[in-house]
Amino acid sequence: MKTRFLLLLAFAAALLSGCDKAKDTPSGYFYLPVIETTDIHGHIIEKENGVVHYRMAFIADKVRDIRGRGAAYRKDRLLLLDGGDIYQGASISNLLGGQPVTAALDMMEYDAVALGNHEFDWGIEHTVDADATMPDYEWGGARQVNEVPVVCANLYQDGSRATFTKDYVIVEKTAVNAQGESVRVRIGVIGFAEDYAGSIMTSAFTGRGFSIREDYAIADALAKELEASGQCDATVLLVHGAADRSAERLGGDSAIDLVLGGHSHETLSGWNGSGTPYLQGGRYCEHYSNADFKFSVDRKTGRPVLAGVISPINFAVRDALDQHVSEGQNAEDLDEDVLALSDEAIAACDRQGGDVIGYIGFGATTYYIKGSGDRATPMSNWMCDILRRIGDADVAFVNGGGVRTSFPLGNQSRRDITVADIYEMFPFNNLTYVYEISYAELLRLFTYSLTNGGRSLFTFMSGIDCGYRDYSVVSLTKDGTVIYQDGRWTDGWATRTLRLSVSEYLATTSRVDNYTGMENPLLQWNGTPRLLSNNLVDNENAVLVLRKEAAASGGRLYIDASPHYILQ
């Protein structure tokens, strides 16, 4: 009898304890904001018509709006992530080895970043440290340690998981309700990448044994393990790939709660067919993505339970609010620390690359030239002509993805071109490959350039005019002379030789056209006497050839506006 009484007493005590716990458990919904940037490509600032736009300082201010300022700052009030392609692109980053961007993300205390394809451009050892963090860096006269994790769960080297990225990180955050009550939550951030091997120079990626397994089951299995084991209350897929496509490929039973993407430079938001939300914030700090994790609290266990992801939206960085020409201008919208960092980086970039080479009197834009069949722009013509002079060549090609900037005149009659501009025009530090081939072999290259496989590589050209129709070469015209017309050569031009100049990326990228079966002809010519040289870095030598031109022309740099690919 006594034993039964004691058991009943213990049971009643347990019930009362549970009631007290339920009574003490905060109620309602709790919210944790998340912000993602992606494809920064070095553009922490942007210069347009002489005006500096402090885009990253603007975004950093919105981060501070959530995390707080001064003594009230709390890193755990926001999850801050980036979708990859961080460094390469803008001269302020290219000339300074990416250090201003590294410093900005470190200063803003990002929780994790994805591994983009352009992290391999300068050699992966320069953009990711061996401990799977962003690289340490020199700034303010001191060595700075960067501990921001780099995540990618499906990158392999020689068949084994690459050791310099983490599969995932678990970050502890604080979600808050409308009454100011809070609960601790744990978010698993899983890194992933689309198979971007074809977007990287062979020597920097596949040539070093790297590969990507584009199997979304890898990410989903990690998410299920993290949530089932109780290690996480929610999971994010941080993928260097289009967010909408990645969300769809996860499938209907995925444990992933939010997909944050990149790589495609698109601004995306929505839900896949199974209700998984996705977000992607464009490029160049022009936008940032924002959403909120919504949690309730289990009154029995006191543990947070994800109730969903709400308000996925992309915000534009507003041009009117990201300028700082005078003291105090837009002070309420620009983080003072990242603003000061940006100004220091601008000054350092000017010291290193501010030297004026010459000027242009015609805008180096990326608008297609009429009559070219969308195969020529003033900027692409200029880049091809520079490559021709670097290689002392007759013909040069540039791929569409290699044209990444423009220098319009705006309302001015001329525009100065600096060393920094050239490093922005040629941001990849590509070697220039120079070949000696026959005009018949050049015709083969043009034929490949008209296929779906070849067009993305041999997009733009100068040094000869190619007329085409219905995916076939109709004519070749050299310096006003028709040397090939409707399948017939004139005056032995088929066997004459020429010098061809292209970037390392074009020379080493394998891309088979699915319809014709044609492969990049340059791959067969590498390692043969046709390859004359491949030891000149494009941006360094572009500066040299343009200085020489400016010295001979009184400073004016010529830009060709002819439609070299001509639609017949």
C-alpha positions as CSV (number, residue, x, y, z in Angstrom):
1,M,0.0,0.0,0.0
2,K,2.8,2.4,0.9
3,T,4.6,1.6,-2.3
4,R,1.5,2.4,-4.3
5,F,1.1,5.6,-2.5
6,L,4.7,6.7,-3.2
7,L,4.2,5.9,-6.9
8,L,1.1,8.0,-7.1
9,L,2.9,10.8,-5.3
10,A,5.8,10.6,-7.7
11,F,3.4,10.6,-10.7
12,A,1.6,13.6,-9.4
13,A,4.9,15.4,-8.8
14,A,5.9,14.7,-12.4
15,L,2.6,16.1,-13.7
16,L,3.0,19.2,-11.7
17,S,6.6,19.6,-12.9
18,G,5.4,19.2,-16.5
19,C,2.7,21.8,-15.9
20,D,5.2,24.2,-14.4
21,K,7.5,23.6,-17.4
22,A,4.6,24.2,-19.9
23,K,3.7,27.3,-17.9
24,D,7.3,28.6,-18.1
25,T,7.7,27.8,-21.8
26,P,7.5,30.9,-23.9
27,S,4.6,30.9,-26.3
28,G,3.8,32.2,-29.7
29,Y,6.1,32.3,-32.7
30,F,9.8,33.1,-32.7
31,Y,11.6,34.5,-35.8
32,L,15.2,34.2,-36.9
33,P,16.1,36.4,-40.0
34,V,18.5,35.1,-42.7
35,I,20.3,37.3,-45.2
36,E,22.2,35.9,-48.2
37,T,24.5,37.6,-50.7
38,T,25.9,35.8,-53.7
39,D,28.2,36.3,-56.7
40,I,29.8,39.4,-55.3
41,H,32.7,39.1,-57.7
42,G,34.7,41.7,-55.8
43,H,32.0,44.4,-56.2
44,I,31.9,45.7,-52.7
45,I,31.7,49.1,-54.4
46,E,30.7,50.1,-57.9
47,K,31.8,53.2,-59.8
48,E,29.3,54.6,-62.3
49,N,30.0,57.9,-64.1
50,G,32.5,58.9,-61.5
51,V,30.1,58.2,-58.6
52,V,31.0,55.5,-56.0
53,H,28.2,53.3,-54.8
54,Y,29.0,51.6,-51.5
55,R,26.9,48.5,-52.0
56,M,28.4,46.3,-49.4
57,A,28.4,49.1,-46.8
58,F,24.6,49.4,-47.5
59,I,24.1,45.7,-47.0
60,A,26.2,45.7,-43.8
61,D,24.0,48.4,-42.4
62,K,20.9,46.2,-42.9
63,V,22.8,43.5,-41.1
64,R,23.4,45.9,-38.2
65,D,19.7,46.8,-38.2
66,I,19.0,43.3,-37.2
67,R,22.1,42.4,-35.0
68,G,22.2,45.7,-33.3
69,R,24.9,48.4,-32.8
70,G,27.6,49.1,-30.2
71,A,27.0,47.3,-26.9
72,A,23.6,46.0,-28.2
73,Y,25.2,44.0,-31.1
74,R,24.3,40.3,-31.1
75,K,25.7,38.1,-33.9
76,D,23.2,35.4,-32.9
77,R,20.2,37.4,-34.0
78,L,20.8,36.8,-37.7
79,L,22.0,34.1,-40.0
80,L,24.3,35.7,-42.6
81,L,25.5,33.6,-45.7
82,D,27.0,34.0,-49.1
83,G,26.4,31.8,-52.2
84,G,30.0,31.9,-53.6
85,D,32.0,33.6,-56.4
86,I,33.3,36.1,-53.9
87,Y,36.5,37.6,-55.1
88,Q,37.2,37.7,-58.8
89,G,35.7,40.4,-61.1
90,A,36.1,44.0,-59.9
91,S,39.4,45.8,-60.1
92,I,39.2,46.8,-56.4
93,S,39.4,43.1,-55.6
94,N,41.6,41.9,-58.6
95,L,44.4,44.3,-58.0
96,L,44.5,43.7,-54.2
97,G,44.3,39.9,-54.2
98,G,40.7,39.8,-53.0
99,Q,41.7,41.2,-49.6
100,P,39.1,44.0,-49.3
101,V,36.3,41.5,-49.9
102,T,37.8,39.0,-47.5
103,A,38.1,41.8,-44.9
104,A,34.5,42.9,-45.5
105,L,33.0,39.5,-45.0
106,D,35.1,38.9,-42.0
107,M,34.1,42.3,-40.5
108,M,30.5,41.5,-41.1
109,E,30.9,38.1,-39.4
110,Y,29.4,35.9,-42.1
111,D,28.3,32.5,-40.7
112,A,29.3,30.5,-43.8
113,V,30.0,30.9,-47.5
114,A,29.6,28.5,-50.4
115,L,32.4,27.5,-52.8
116,G,31.9,29.1,-56.2
117,N,33.6,28.1,-59.5
118,H,35.5,31.4,-59.6
119,E,37.2,30.6,-56.3
120,F,39.4,28.4,-58.5
121,D,40.5,31.1,-60.9
122,W,43.5,32.3,-58.9
123,G,44.3,28.8,-57.6
124,I,42.1,27.4,-54.8
125,E,44.9,27.8,-52.3
126,H,44.6,31.6,-52.6
127,T,40.9,31.7,-51.9
128,V,40.3,29.0,-49.3
129,D,42.6,28.1,-46.4
130,A,43.4,24.5,-45.6
131,D,41.2,24.6,-42.5
132,A,38.1,25.1,-44.7
133,T,37.8,28.8,-43.9
134,M,38.1,32.0,-45.9
135,P,41.8,33.0,-46.3
136,D,43.7,35.0,-43.7
137,Y,44.6,38.4,-45.0
138,E,46.7,41.5,-44.6
139,W,44.8,44.7,-43.7
140,G,45.5,47.8,-41.7
141,G,49.2,46.8,-41.5
142,A,48.5,43.6,-39.6
143,R,47.8,39.9,-40.4
144,Q,44.1,39.1,-39.8
145,V,42.8,35.6,-39.2
146,N,39.6,34.8,-41.0
147,E,37.4,32.1,-39.5
148,V,34.4,32.2,-41.8
149,P,33.7,28.6,-42.9
150,V,33.6,27.5,-46.5
151,V,31.1,24.7,-47.2
152,C,30.7,22.3,-50.1
153,A,29.7,18.7,-49.4
154,N,30.1,17.4,-53.0
155,L,33.6,18.5,-54.0
156,Y,36.1,15.7,-54.6
157,Q,39.8,15.5,-55.4
158,D,41.1,12.3,-56.8
159,G,37.9,10.5,-55.9
160,S,37.9,11.5,-52.2
161,R,36.1,14.4,-50.5
162,A,38.2,17.5,-50.7
163,T,39.6,18.4,-47.3
164,F,39.5,22.2,-47.6
165,T,35.7,22.5,-47.5
166,K,33.3,21.5,-44.8
167,D,30.2,19.4,-45.6
168,Y,28.2,21.6,-43.3
169,V,28.3,23.9,-40.2
170,I,25.9,24.1,-37.3
171,V,25.4,27.6,-36.0
172,E,23.6,28.5,-32.8
173,K,21.2,31.5,-33.1
174,T,18.5,33.2,-31.1
175,A,15.0,33.5,-32.4
176,V,12.8,36.2,-30.9
177,N,9.0,36.6,-30.5
178,A,6.9,39.8,-30.5
179,Q,7.2,40.1,-26.8
180,G,11.0,40.1,-26.9
181,E,11.2,36.5,-25.5
182,S,13.8,34.3,-27.1
183,V,14.7,30.7,-27.8
184,R,18.0,29.2,-28.9
185,V,17.9,27.5,-32.3
186,R,20.5,25.5,-34.2
187,I,20.7,25.8,-38.0
188,G,22.6,23.4,-40.2
189,V,24.1,25.1,-43.2
190,I,24.9,22.4,-45.9
191,G,27.2,23.5,-48.7
192,F,26.7,22.2,-52.3
193,A,27.6,23.0,-55.9
194,E,26.2,22.4,-59.3
195,D,28.8,20.7,-61.5
196,Y,30.6,23.8,-62.7
197,A,33.7,22.1,-64.0
198,G,33.1,23.4,-67.5
199,S,33.2,26.9,-66.2
200,I,36.8,26.6,-64.8
201,M,40.1,26.4,-66.6
202,T,41.2,22.8,-66.9
203,S,44.5,23.5,-65.3
204,A,42.9,24.9,-62.2
205,F,40.2,22.2,-61.7
206,T,40.0,18.9,-63.6
207,G,43.7,19.0,-64.2
208,R,44.3,18.9,-60.5
209,G,41.9,16.0,-59.9
210,F,38.9,18.0,-58.8
211,S,35.3,16.9,-59.6
212,I,31.8,17.6,-58.4
213,R,29.2,14.9,-57.8
214,E,25.9,16.6,-58.6
215,D,23.8,14.2,-56.5
216,Y,21.3,16.1,-54.3
217,A,20.8,12.9,-52.3
218,I,24.1,13.8,-50.6
219,A,22.7,17.1,-49.3
220,D,19.3,15.6,-48.4
221,A,20.9,12.7,-46.4
222,L,23.0,15.2,-44.4
223,A,19.9,17.3,-43.6
224,K,17.9,14.2,-42.5
225,E,20.8,13.0,-40.3
226,L,21.2,16.4,-38.7
227,E,17.6,16.8,-37.9
228,A,16.9,13.2,-36.9
229,S,19.8,13.2,-34.5
230,G,18.6,16.4,-32.9
231,Q,21.7,18.4,-33.8
232,C,19.6,20.9,-35.8
233,D,16.2,22.6,-35.6
234,A,16.3,23.6,-39.3
235,T,18.6,23.1,-42.4
236,V,19.7,25.4,-45.2
237,L,21.1,24.3,-48.6
238,L,23.7,26.9,-49.5
239,V,24.3,26.0,-53.1
240,H,26.5,27.6,-55.8
241,G,23.8,26.9,-58.4
242,A,20.5,28.3,-59.5
243,A,18.2,28.2,-56.5
244,D,15.0,27.3,-58.3
245,R,16.6,24.4,-60.2
246,S,18.3,23.1,-57.0
247,A,15.1,23.3,-55.1
248,E,13.3,21.2,-57.7
249,R,16.1,18.6,-57.9
250,L,15.9,18.1,-54.1
251,G,12.6,16.3,-54.7
252,G,9.4,16.0,-52.7
253,D,10.5,14.4,-49.4
254,S,13.6,16.5,-48.8
255,A,14.5,17.5,-45.2
256,I,16.0,20.8,-46.5
257,D,14.0,23.8,-45.2
258,L,15.4,26.6,-47.3
259,V,17.5,26.7,-50.5
260,L,19.8,29.7,-51.1
261,G,21.5,29.8,-54.5
262,G,23.9,31.6,-56.8
263,H,26.0,31.1,-59.9
264,S,23.4,32.1,-62.5
265,H,23.4,35.8,-61.5
266,E,19.6,35.7,-61.4
267,T,17.3,37.3,-58.8
268,L,15.0,34.4,-57.7
269,S,12.4,33.7,-55.1
270,G,9.6,31.2,-54.7
271,W,8.7,27.6,-53.7
272,N,9.3,24.3,-55.4
273,G,6.4,21.9,-56.1
274,S,6.7,20.4,-52.6
275,G,6.7,23.8,-50.9
276,T,10.4,24.2,-50.2
277,P,11.2,27.9,-50.4
278,Y,14.2,29.2,-52.4
279,L,16.0,32.6,-52.7
280,Q,18.8,34.0,-54.8
281,G,20.0,37.6,-54.8
282,G,21.5,38.3,-58.2
283,R,25.1,39.5,-58.4
284,Y,27.6,42.3,-57.6
285,C,25.9,43.3,-54.3
286,E,23.0,44.8,-56.4
287,H,20.6,42.8,-54.2
288,Y,20.5,40.8,-51.1
289,S,18.1,38.0,-50.1
290,N,16.1,38.0,-46.9
291,A,13.7,35.6,-45.2
292,D,12.6,34.5,-41.7
293,F,12.7,31.1,-40.0
294,K,9.5,30.8,-38.0
295,F,9.6,28.6,-34.9
296,S,7.2,27.5,-32.2
297,V,8.2,25.9,-28.9
298,D,7.1,22.4,-27.9
299,R,5.4,22.9,-24.5
300,K,6.4,19.4,-23.4
301,T,10.0,19.4,-24.3
302,G,10.7,23.1,-24.5
303,R,12.5,22.6,-27.8
304,P,12.0,24.8,-30.8
305,V,10.0,23.4,-33.7
306,L,10.2,24.9,-37.2
307,A,6.9,26.2,-38.3
308,G,8.1,27.3,-41.7
309,V,10.0,29.9,-43.6
310,I,8.2,33.2,-44.3
311,S,8.6,36.3,-46.3
312,P,11.3,35.2,-48.8
313,I,12.2,38.3,-50.8
314,N,15.1,40.0,-52.6
315,F,15.8,43.6,-51.8
316,A,17.6,46.0,-54.2
317,V,20.5,48.1,-53.0
318,R,19.2,51.5,-53.7
319,D,21.4,53.8,-55.7
320,A,20.2,56.9,-54.0
321,L,21.1,55.6,-50.6
322,D,24.5,53.9,-51.2
323,Q,26.4,57.0,-52.1
324,H,28.7,58.9,-49.8
325,V,30.1,62.0,-51.5
326,S,29.9,64.4,-48.6
327,E,30.3,64.0,-44.8
328,G,27.3,62.4,-43.3
329,Q,25.5,61.6,-46.5
330,N,23.4,58.5,-46.1
331,A,25.0,57.9,-42.8
332,E,21.8,56.1,-41.6
333,D,22.1,53.6,-44.5
334,L,25.8,52.9,-44.7
335,D,27.7,50.9,-42.1
336,E,30.6,53.1,-41.0
337,D,33.1,50.3,-40.6
338,V,32.6,48.8,-44.1
339,L,32.4,52.3,-45.5
340,A,35.8,53.1,-44.1
341,L,37.1,49.8,-45.3
342,S,35.8,50.5,-48.8
343,D,37.4,53.9,-48.9
344,E,40.7,52.4,-47.8
345,A,40.4,49.8,-50.6
346,I,39.6,52.5,-53.2
347,A,42.7,54.4,-52.2
348,A,44.9,51.3,-52.3
349,C,43.5,50.3,-55.7
350,D,44.1,53.8,-57.0
351,R,47.7,53.7,-55.8
352,Q,48.2,50.4,-57.5
353,G,46.0,50.7,-60.6
354,G,45.0,54.3,-60.9
355,D,47.6,55.1,-63.4
356,V,45.9,56.4,-66.6
357,I,47.0,54.5,-69.7
358,G,45.0,56.5,-72.3
359,Y,41.4,57.4,-73.2
360,I,38.6,56.1,-75.3
361,G,36.3,58.3,-77.4
362,F,33.9,55.5,-78.2
363,G,32.0,53.6,-75.5
364,A,33.3,50.1,-74.8
365,T,29.8,48.7,-74.2
366,T,28.3,45.2,-74.4
367,Y,25.5,46.2,-76.7
368,Y,25.3,44.0,-79.8
369,I,26.5,45.6,-83.0
370,K,23.8,45.7,-85.7
371,G,24.3,43.2,-88.4
372,S,26.5,40.9,-86.4
373,G,23.8,38.4,-85.5
374,D,24.4,39.1,-81.9
375,R,28.1,38.0,-82.3
376,A,29.9,41.3,-81.8
377,T,30.0,44.2,-79.3
378,P,32.4,47.1,-79.0
379,M,33.8,45.6,-75.8
380,S,34.3,42.2,-77.2
381,N,35.9,43.6,-80.3
382,W,38.3,45.6,-78.2
383,M,39.2,42.6,-76.0
384,C,39.8,40.5,-79.1
385,D,42.0,43.2,-80.7
386,I,44.1,43.4,-77.5
387,L,44.6,39.6,-77.5
388,R,45.7,39.7,-81.1
389,R,48.3,42.3,-80.2
390,I,49.4,40.3,-77.1
391,G,50.0,37.3,-79.3
392,D,51.1,39.2,-82.4
393,A,48.2,37.3,-84.0
394,D,45.9,37.7,-87.0
395,V,42.7,36.5,-85.4
396,A,41.5,36.3,-81.8
397,F,38.5,34.9,-80.0
398,V,36.8,35.7,-76.7
399,N,34.1,33.6,-75.0
400,G,30.8,35.2,-74.0
401,G,31.4,34.7,-70.3
402,G,34.8,36.4,-70.6
403,V,33.2,39.8,-71.3
404,R,32.3,40.8,-67.8
405,T,32.4,44.6,-67.7
406,S,31.8,47.7,-69.9
407,F,33.1,51.3,-70.0
408,P,30.4,53.5,-71.4
409,L,31.1,57.2,-72.0
410,G,27.8,58.4,-70.4
411,N,27.4,62.0,-71.2
412,Q,31.1,62.6,-71.7
413,S,33.0,62.7,-75.0
414,R,35.9,60.6,-73.7
415,R,36.8,58.4,-70.8
416,D,40.2,57.7,-69.2
417,I,41.3,54.1,-69.0
418,T,43.4,53.0,-66.1
419,V,45.4,50.0,-65.2
420,A,42.6,49.0,-62.8
421,D,40.2,49.1,-65.7
422,I,42.3,46.6,-67.7
423,Y,42.4,44.2,-64.7
424,E,38.6,44.5,-64.6
425,M,38.4,43.8,-68.3
426,F,40.7,40.8,-68.0
427,P,40.0,39.5,-64.4
428,F,41.0,35.9,-64.7
429,N,44.8,36.2,-65.0
430,N,44.5,33.9,-68.1
431,L,47.5,32.8,-70.0
432,T,47.3,33.7,-73.7
433,Y,47.6,30.7,-76.1
434,V,49.0,31.5,-79.5
435,Y,48.7,29.0,-82.4
436,E,49.9,28.8,-86.0
437,I,47.2,27.2,-88.2
438,S,45.9,27.2,-91.7
439,Y,42.9,29.1,-92.9
440,A,41.2,25.7,-93.6
441,E,41.7,24.9,-89.9
442,L,40.3,28.3,-89.0
443,L,37.2,27.5,-91.0
444,R,36.9,24.3,-88.9
445,L,37.0,26.5,-85.8
446,F,34.4,28.8,-87.2
447,T,32.1,25.9,-88.0
448,Y,32.5,24.7,-84.4
449,S,31.8,28.2,-83.2
450,L,28.3,28.1,-84.8
451,T,27.3,24.9,-83.0
452,N,25.5,25.1,-79.6
453,G,28.6,23.6,-78.0
454,G,31.0,25.9,-79.6
455,R,29.1,29.2,-79.4
456,S,29.6,29.6,-75.7
457,L,33.4,29.3,-76.1
458,F,34.1,31.0,-79.4
459,T,31.4,33.7,-79.1
460,F,33.3,36.8,-80.2
461,M,36.1,37.3,-82.8
462,S,38.1,40.0,-84.6
463,G,40.7,40.0,-87.3
464,I,38.5,38.5,-90.0
465,D,34.8,38.7,-91.0
466,C,32.7,35.5,-91.0
467,G,29.4,35.5,-92.8
468,Y,27.1,32.7,-91.7
469,R,23.6,31.4,-92.3
470,D,21.7,28.4,-90.7
471,Y,24.7,27.3,-88.6
472,S,27.0,27.2,-91.7
473,V,29.8,29.4,-92.7
474,V,29.0,31.2,-95.9
475,S,32.0,33.4,-96.3
476,L,35.3,34.6,-94.9
477,T,36.7,38.0,-95.7
478,K,40.2,39.1,-94.8
479,D,41.0,42.8,-94.9
480,G,38.2,43.4,-97.4
481,T,39.2,40.4,-99.6
482,V,36.8,37.5,-99.9
483,I,38.9,34.4,-99.4
484,Y,36.1,31.8,-99.0
485,Q,32.6,31.8,-100.4
486,D,30.0,29.1,-100.5
487,G,32.4,26.2,-100.0
488,R,35.2,27.5,-102.4
489,W,38.6,29.0,-101.5
490,T,40.3,31.7,-103.6
491,D,44.0,32.0,-104.5
492,G,45.2,29.2,-102.3
493,W,44.0,30.7,-99.1
494,A,43.0,27.4,-97.6
495,T,46.7,26.4,-97.1
496,R,48.0,29.8,-96.0
497,T,48.8,30.1,-92.3
498,L,47.8,32.6,-89.7
499,R,48.4,33.2,-86.0
500,L,45.5,32.7,-83.6
501,S,45.3,34.1,-80.1
502,V,42.9,32.9,-77.4
503,S,42.7,32.7,-73.6
504,E,43.7,29.7,-71.6
505,Y,40.1,29.0,-70.9
506,L,39.2,28.6,-74.6
507,A,42.3,26.6,-75.3
508,T,41.8,24.0,-72.6
509,T,38.0,23.6,-72.2
510,S,36.4,20.5,-73.5
511,R,32.9,21.0,-74.8
512,V,31.3,18.5,-77.3
513,D,28.4,19.7,-79.3
514,N,25.6,17.2,-78.8
515,Y,24.0,17.6,-82.2
516,T,27.1,17.5,-84.5
517,G,29.6,15.6,-82.2
518,M,32.2,18.3,-82.8
519,E,34.8,18.9,-80.1
520,N,36.9,22.0,-79.5
521,P,39.6,21.8,-82.1
522,L,42.2,23.6,-79.9
523,L,42.4,20.6,-77.6
524,Q,43.8,18.5,-80.5
525,W,46.4,21.2,-81.3
526,N,47.7,21.6,-77.8
527,G,51.0,19.7,-77.4
528,T,51.7,20.0,-81.1
529,P,53.8,22.4,-83.1
530,R,50.7,24.4,-83.9
531,L,50.9,25.8,-80.3
532,L,53.6,28.4,-80.5
533,S,53.4,29.9,-76.9
534,N,51.2,30.0,-73.8
535,N,53.2,32.0,-71.3
536,L,51.8,35.6,-71.4
537,V,49.3,36.7,-68.7
538,D,46.5,38.6,-70.4
539,N,46.0,41.5,-68.1
540,E,49.7,42.2,-67.5
541,N,50.4,42.2,-71.2
542,A,47.2,44.1,-72.1
543,V,48.5,47.0,-70.1
544,L,51.8,46.9,-72.1
545,V,50.2,46.8,-75.5
546,L,47.8,49.6,-74.6
547,R,50.6,51.8,-73.2
548,K,52.4,51.3,-76.5
549,E,49.3,52.2,-78.5
550,A,48.6,55.3,-76.4
551,A,52.2,56.5,-76.8
552,A,51.9,56.3,-80.6
553,S,48.4,57.9,-80.8
554,G,48.5,60.8,-78.4
555,G,46.7,58.7,-75.7
556,R,43.6,57.7,-77.8
557,L,42.8,54.0,-77.7
558,Y,40.9,52.7,-80.7
559,I,37.7,50.6,-80.4
560,D,36.4,48.8,-83.4
561,A,32.6,48.9,-83.9
562,S,32.4,46.5,-86.9
563,P,30.1,43.4,-87.0
564,H,32.8,40.7,-87.5
565,Y,30.3,37.9,-87.4
566,I,27.8,38.9,-90.1
567,L,24.4,37.3,-90.4
568,Q,23.7,36.7,-94.1
